[in-house]
Amino acid sequence: MRVRLEQQADGLRQDNEQLQTELAEHERADQALRKREEQFSAMFQLASIGMAQADVRTGQFLRVNDKMCETTGYSAAEMLKLRLSEITHPEDRERDWEAFQRVVRREAPDYRLEKRYLRKDGTLVWVNVNMTVIRDDKGYWSQVESCLEKNSEATFTHSLCPDCLKTHFPDMEKATPDNL
């Protein structure tokens, strides 16, 4: 009986040691995960470009960074009440939707698009958007992540096409910085 109790006690000690080892491994994994989440959060928030995550089905913003807010003129709280289509210029929505659908259908891994956003104050801002769909472990899309760069030069390049420029300003080709 005593031998049997000692064997059971040894078995319990071994089980306890195994549990302690597994708990320590889980704690290290949890710490590593928290560190990666903190790093991603810092990278997302402090990025020098606008970043947003949105629900794939509704386009509702789930997360935005400060640069996105600065670009659109909305606060983060206001952005989280909006859908992507609400800040996209009406003339750019169809082209944006078509590019998005190609990604959803897996015809393209992502897309890059120059388009206009409607700022809170009603003004337009040109942006270069890079969008990808984030898929879950089964391959289903779960959310959209987009990065955007404000494109201050786009306003000028879209003001007059080269043919219009020649037609309306024929002497422009002779222009220099000194005589503009």
HELIX and SHEET records of a PDB file:
HELIX    1   1 ARG A    2  LEU A   46  1                                  45    
HELIX    2   2 ASP A   66  THR A   72  1                                   7    
HELIX    3   3 ALA A   76  MET A   79  1                                   4    
HELIX    4   4 LEU A   84  ILE A   87  1                                   4    
HELIX    5   5 PRO A   90  VAL A  104  1                                  15    
HELIX    6   6 SER A  152  THR A  157  1                                   6    
HELIX    7   7 PRO A  162  HIS A  168  1                                   7    
HELIX    8   8 PRO A  170  LYS A  174  5                                   5    
SHEET    1   A 5 PHE A  61  VAL A  64  0                                        
SHEET    2   A 5 GLY A  50  ASP A  55 -1                                        
SHEET    3   A 5 TRP A 141  LYS A 150 -1                                        
SHEET    4   A 5 LEU A 124  ARG A 135 -1                                        
SHEET    5   A 5 ASP A 110  LEU A 118 -1                                        
END                                                                             
